[in-house]
Amino acid sequence: MRTLARARFVRVSARKARLVLDQIRGRPVAEALATLEYTPRAAARLVEKVLRSAVANAEHNHQVRNLDDLRVVQAYADGGPVLKRVQPRAMGRAFSIKHRTSHLTIGVSDETNGAVVAPAPPARPSAPPPREERRAPARRTTARRAPSRGQKKPAARTTRKPKEKK
């Protein structure tokens, strides 16, 4: 039986929490708790509380007695609302400060086959289909580029021979 636990409006950015959640996803609960205990990140303490809550929910709501069978099958962090503050700076300027929050969700399951199988993405072909050959556009030989600033004008092309000096 799958059981979820959520912590909403947690004062840690979702990006930082995802680094910790990626470490425990798919692991047994005992191993995940041991990993979180020795992870030197502030988000690890918050994730540990949510994981313990998910285990307690499984024990109380679904009468799961053997906690050794539980695995972390779902662990993700969604962004929450951003608390916007303004800090005054020199010469009348103001810098904005964003205190980001997140919603942490952890799901545990006691299914014997481990993680719940997610639907597989559609198979992509190994090589892209062949494309028709494209011809390169013909080069124009008569048009000349205009000179940029500071450059001399290119000499005009003439078909006449230069006059001979006497």
BELDAUR-V898329 format. One record per pair of residues at least 24 apart in sequence whose C-alpha atoms are under 7 Angstrom apart, sorted by the first residue. I is the first residue (numbers start at 1). J is the second residue. Records with the same first field share a line. If there is no record, write none. Layout:
I = J + J
This chain:
1 = 109 + 110 + 111
2 = 107 + 108 + 109
3 = 54 + 57 + 58 + 107 + 108 + 109
4 = 54 + 105 + 106 + 107 + 108
5 = 50 + 53 + 54 + 105 + 106 + 107
6 = 50 + 103 + 104 + 105 + 106
7 = 50 + 103 + 104 + 105
8 = 102 + 103 + 104
9 = 80 + 101 + 102 + 103
10 = 101 + 102 + 103
11 = 100 + 101 + 102
12 = 43 + 100 + 101 + 102
13 = 100 + 101 + 102
14 = 77 + 78 + 79 + 101 + 102
16 = 43
17 = 43 + 77
18 = 76 + 77
20 = 44
21 = 75 + 76
24 = 72
25 = 72 + 73 + 74 + 75
26 = 71 + 72 + 73 + 115
27 = 71 + 72
28 = 70 + 71 + 72
29 = 70 + 71 + 72
50 = 106
51 = 106
54 = 106 + 107 + 108
69 = 110
70 = 108 + 109 + 110
71 = 108 + 109 + 110 + 114
72 = 107 + 108 + 109
73 = 107 + 108 + 109 + 115 + 116
74 = 106 + 107 + 108
75 = 105 + 106 + 107
76 = 104 + 105 + 106
77 = 102 + 103 + 104 + 105
78 = 102 + 103 + 104
79 = 103
